[in-house]
Amino acid sequence: MTSHEIQLTDGEVADRLSAILTSTSIDLATSKAGANWCSNAFFAERAGDPFRLLVVLESGGRTLDSLRANPQVGVKVVPTGFLEPFAQGVGTAAVRTESAAREEIFRTVVDKEPALRPFLSAPVEAVEITVDWWRVTHVGAGLLPGRVLERPAAH
């Protein structure tokens, strides 16, 4: 252990992740046919589960087009800058076309971030991301390298 590393329990890392995920914006990294793309979106957790994220994406956008071709996605939430706690992860995205699922996703994300409401009048799609693992980092407090939390097997 170097002087820059701190020791945290899994519960403490999970608590930091929960605090990070109170942010309303997420960065998404996608790839299609060898072309990488990065965008952002409003998001919410499904029922407080940090490994199930709900997002709303523009129907005709490059991000959704890439996810339809390749559902593997990188995710990053940086609420206040890279010296403060932030989280990065990887997962799989699925476009939800069922009416009830779409409405639930739209409602959940708008409940978290009401500024999204006008965006719902545009052509948009509901997407659920299952995150395989998160890496939680807090450079300013010495949590470097970050700690990985893996999705529990029961998910």
C-alpha positions as CSV (number, residue, x, y, z in Angstrom):
1,M,0.0,0.0,0.0
2,T,1.3,3.4,-0.9
3,S,0.7,6.5,1.1
4,H,-2.0,7.5,-1.4
5,E,-4.2,4.4,-0.9
6,I,-6.9,4.2,1.7
7,Q,-8.6,1.1,2.9
8,L,-12.4,1.0,2.8
9,T,-14.9,-1.8,3.3
10,D,-17.2,-2.8,0.5
11,G,-20.0,-1.1,2.4
12,E,-18.1,2.1,2.6
13,V,-17.4,2.0,-1.2
14,A,-21.1,1.2,-1.8
15,D,-22.0,4.2,0.3
16,R,-19.7,6.4,-1.8
17,L,-21.3,5.0,-5.0
18,S,-24.8,5.7,-3.7
19,A,-23.7,9.3,-3.0
20,I,-22.2,9.7,-6.5
21,L,-25.4,8.3,-8.1
22,T,-27.5,11.1,-6.7
23,S,-26.1,13.1,-9.6
24,T,-28.6,13.4,-12.5
25,S,-26.2,13.2,-15.4
26,I,-24.3,10.2,-16.8
27,D,-21.7,9.9,-19.5
28,L,-22.1,7.0,-22.0
29,A,-19.4,5.6,-24.2
30,T,-20.6,3.5,-27.1
31,S,-19.1,1.9,-30.2
32,K,-20.4,0.9,-33.6
33,A,-18.3,-0.5,-36.5
34,G,-15.1,0.6,-34.9
35,A,-16.2,4.2,-34.3
36,N,-16.3,5.2,-30.7
37,W,-18.8,7.8,-29.4
38,C,-19.3,9.6,-26.0
39,S,-22.4,11.4,-24.9
40,N,-24.4,12.1,-21.8
41,A,-27.9,11.6,-20.6
42,F,-30.1,12.1,-17.5
43,F,-30.4,8.9,-15.6
44,A,-31.9,7.2,-12.5
45,E,-31.5,4.0,-10.7
46,R,-34.2,1.3,-10.9
47,A,-35.6,1.0,-7.4
48,G,-32.4,2.2,-5.8
49,D,-30.3,-0.5,-7.5
50,P,-26.9,1.0,-8.6
51,F,-26.5,-1.9,-11.1
52,R,-29.7,-1.1,-13.0
53,L,-29.8,2.3,-14.6
54,L,-32.6,4.0,-16.6
55,V,-31.9,6.6,-19.3
56,V,-33.8,8.5,-21.9
57,L,-32.1,8.9,-25.3
58,E,-33.0,10.7,-28.5
59,S,-34.6,8.3,-31.0
60,G,-32.5,9.5,-33.9
61,G,-29.2,10.1,-32.0
62,R,-25.8,8.5,-32.6
63,T,-25.8,7.0,-29.0
64,L,-29.0,5.0,-29.5
65,D,-27.9,3.9,-33.0
66,S,-24.6,2.6,-31.5
67,L,-26.4,0.9,-28.7
68,R,-28.7,-0.9,-31.1
69,A,-25.7,-2.2,-33.0
70,N,-23.6,-2.9,-30.0
71,P,-25.3,-2.9,-26.5
72,Q,-22.0,-2.8,-24.6
73,V,-21.6,0.5,-22.9
74,G,-19.1,2.3,-20.7
75,V,-20.6,4.6,-18.0
76,K,-19.2,7.4,-15.9
77,V,-20.7,9.7,-13.3
78,V,-18.6,12.6,-12.2
79,P,-20.8,14.9,-10.0
80,T,-18.2,17.6,-8.9
81,G,-14.9,17.0,-10.7
82,F,-12.3,14.3,-10.9
83,L,-10.7,15.1,-7.5
84,E,-14.0,14.3,-5.7
85,P,-15.7,10.9,-5.7
86,F,-16.7,9.6,-9.2
87,A,-17.6,6.2,-10.7
88,Q,-16.9,4.4,-13.9
89,G,-18.3,1.1,-15.1
90,V,-19.3,-1.1,-17.9
91,G,-22.6,-2.8,-18.8
92,T,-25.2,-3.8,-21.3
93,A,-28.0,-1.6,-22.6
94,A,-31.4,-2.7,-23.7
95,V,-34.0,-0.5,-25.4
96,R,-37.4,-1.0,-23.7
97,T,-40.2,-0.8,-26.2
98,E,-43.0,-2.2,-24.0
99,S,-45.4,0.6,-23.1
100,A,-45.4,0.0,-19.4
101,A,-41.6,-0.3,-19.2
102,R,-41.2,2.9,-21.3
103,E,-43.6,4.9,-19.0
104,E,-41.9,3.6,-15.9
105,I,-38.5,4.6,-17.2
106,F,-39.7,8.1,-18.3
107,R,-41.5,8.6,-15.0
108,T,-38.5,7.5,-12.9
109,V,-36.0,9.6,-14.7
110,V,-38.2,12.7,-14.7
111,D,-38.9,12.2,-11.0
112,K,-35.2,12.5,-10.4
113,E,-34.6,15.3,-12.9
114,P,-37.7,17.3,-13.7
115,A,-35.7,19.4,-16.3
116,L,-36.0,16.3,-18.6
117,R,-39.8,16.7,-18.9
118,P,-39.8,18.9,-22.1
119,F,-37.4,16.4,-23.7
120,L,-40.1,13.7,-23.5
121,S,-42.2,15.5,-26.1
122,A,-39.4,14.8,-28.7
123,P,-38.9,11.4,-30.2
124,V,-37.1,9.6,-27.4
125,E,-36.5,6.0,-26.3
126,A,-36.3,4.3,-22.9
127,V,-33.1,2.4,-22.2
128,E,-32.1,0.2,-19.2
129,I,-28.5,-0.4,-18.5
130,T,-27.4,-3.4,-16.5
131,V,-24.0,-2.4,-15.0
132,D,-21.6,-5.4,-14.5
133,W,-19.2,-3.5,-12.2
134,W,-18.4,0.0,-10.9
135,R,-15.0,1.4,-10.1
136,V,-15.3,4.1,-7.4
137,T,-12.5,6.6,-7.2
138,H,-11.8,9.5,-4.9
139,V,-8.5,11.1,-5.8
140,G,-8.7,13.9,-3.3
141,A,-9.1,11.4,-0.4
142,G,-6.5,8.9,-1.6
143,L,-8.9,6.3,-3.1
144,L,-6.6,5.7,-6.0
145,P,-6.6,3.3,-7.7
146,G,-10.4,3.1,-7.4
147,R,-12.2,0.2,-5.9
148,V,-14.4,-2.1,-7.9
149,L,-17.8,-3.2,-6.9
150,E,-19.2,-6.1,-8.9
151,R,-22.9,-6.7,-9.6
152,P,-24.2,-9.3,-7.2
153,A,-24.9,-12.7,-8.9
154,A,-28.6,-12.5,-8.1
155,H,-29.2,-9.6,-10.5
